[in-house]
Each structure stands twice: as C-alpha cells, then as structure tokens.
Amino acid sequence: MDSERGFTLIEVMVALLLMAVMSVLSWRALDSMVRTREALTQRGEQFDGVRALFSQWDEDCRALAAPDRWLAGVPVHLGDNQVALIRDRVDGQGVHHAVFVVYRYQDQAIQRLESTQVDTRLELQRNWAALQQGADFATLYNVVPATLLTGVTSLQGNALVDGFAWSTTDAQVKQQTAVTTPQGNVMLLGIELVVYLNDSNMPFRKIAMTGFN
C-alpha cells in the first residue's frame, strides 16, 4: 500500500515554489532579451540617422559657393550649436543660384533648414549678415525645418583653412581666410560636423572637403 502513497502538502508546495522561481527567472531572461533587442534596434536606427545626416552634410559642403562668388564673405558661419552655409543650387533650367543652409541643434535634435533661392546681392549680403548676428532663420525665410537626427546632446562645426589648424570659431576662420599669398587669399579646404548622441561620450565626426585648392 505504501507504493500508492501520494505527495505530501510540503512536497507540493516545494514543487510549486520551484516552478514559480523558474518562471520568474525565465521571465527576467525574456524581458532582458526584449529590452536588449529594442535598445539595439533604437541604436541601429540612430546610426542610420547619423549616416543620413553626414551624407547630406557632405553634399552641402561640396556645393559651397565657389571663391569667385563669395559676394558676402566666407560662405561658412560657425555659431553656437549651429552651422550656416551658402551653397550653390541648380534649378531645372540649369541656372545656378545661391541658397542658405543651416544645421542647428534644437530640442535634442539636429535640424536642417534651406532657404529659397537668393536672387540679389543685397539679399545675400543682408541675410547672411543677419544669420551671423544670430537672427532666427524662420524670421528670414518661412521654411519648415527637416529633422535629420534625434537623441542628440550637441552640435559643433569646425573649419580647415589652408596652412592653419582646425578652427572652432567664426572669428578664426575670417582672420585666416583674410591672409593673402602670391596666389591670392588662402582657401577654405574642409568643414567638420561634430555630433554628440545621448548616452555616448564619443562624438561622431564628418569631415567634408570643399574641393577648393
């Protein structure tokens, strides 16, 4: 008859306890895997955003107005969490026009704004001076900013002038490009965009060469 004896209450409780512990451990492992996958997916999307941002940056820098069209001075302005450019834009008829492009950090994101075509030298000089003095782009041109990257903590621009080290301020760039040589004024060789992401101590950098030499 002893072979037909069932489980005692203590044995059942111990078995239930072990099953509960195993269930909790399994749930935690599954939850950790889900969280890790979500974090990797989010980081992957952010890296895709960085690549898209840098691709657009490279395109804009390579289309900077040529030195013989610097009617408003050096076509790069290094501001506080903002970089402004004057670039060349070709319309459907093949005519070249100047446009203003601004990369700015706002609300933990990097936004890009592009003006309509600048038709006159007066507009070019007046609005470029306004941008360098801190005017809001929206007050000059009624355009909607395009958000290129989110989860950002800061943005910085640097410029490389031939014969000098990298410059971090607008004043340095203007001073360096004012230097003359037997061949003329020194050239702006490249511009660097530096981006810091949330939860990252290492910056992402993109150097775009202007093609001027």
Rosetta blueprint (number, residue, H / E / L):
1 M L
2 D H
3 S H
4 E H
5 R L
6 G L
7 F L
8 T L
9 L H
10 I H
11 E H
12 V H
13 M H
14 V H
15 A H
16 L H
17 L H
18 L H
19 M H
20 A H
21 V H
22 M H
23 S H
24 V H
25 L H
26 S H
27 W H
28 R H
29 A H
30 L H
31 D H
32 S H
33 M H
34 V H
35 R H
36 T H
37 R H
38 E H
39 A H
40 L H
41 T H
42 Q H
43 R H
44 G H
45 E H
46 Q H
47 F H
48 D H
49 G H
50 V H
51 R H
52 A H
53 L H
54 F H
55 S H
56 Q H
57 W H
58 D H
59 E H
60 D H
61 C H
62 R H
63 A L
64 L E
65 A L
66 A L
67 P H
68 D H
69 R H
70 W L
71 L L
72 A L
73 G L
74 V L
75 P L
76 V E
77 H E
78 L E
79 G E
80 D L
81 N L
82 Q E
83 V E
84 A E
85 L E
86 I E
87 R E
88 D E
89 R E
90 V E
91 D L
92 G L
93 Q L
94 G L
95 V L
96 H E
97 H E
98 A E
99 V E
100 F E
101 V E
102 V E
103 Y E
104 R E
105 Y E
106 Q E
107 D L
108 Q L
109 A E
110 I E
111 Q E
112 R E
113 L E
114 E E
115 S L
116 T L
117 Q L
118 V E
119 D L
120 T L
121 R H
122 L H
123 E H
124 L H
125 Q H
126 R H
127 N H
128 W H
129 A H
130 A H
131 L H
132 Q H
133 Q L
134 G L
135 A L
136 D L
137 F H
138 A H
139 T H
140 L H
141 Y L
142 N L
143 V L
144 V L
145 P L
146 A E
147 T E
148 L E
149 L E
150 T E
151 G L
152 V E
153 T E
154 S E
155 L E
156 Q E
157 G E
158 N E
159 A E
160 L E
161 V E
162 D L
163 G L
164 F L
165 A L
166 W E
167 S E
168 T L
169 T L
170 D H
171 A H
172 Q H
173 V H
174 K H
175 Q H
176 Q H
177 T H
178 A L
179 V L
180 T E
181 T E
182 P L
183 Q L
184 G E
185 N E
186 V L
187 M L
188 L E
189 L E
190 G E
191 I E
192 E E
193 L E
194 V E
195 V E
196 Y E
197 L E
198 N L
199 D L
200 S L
201 N L
202 M L
203 P L
204 F E
205 R E
206 K E
207 I E
208 A E
209 M E
210 T L
211 G L
212 F L
213 N L
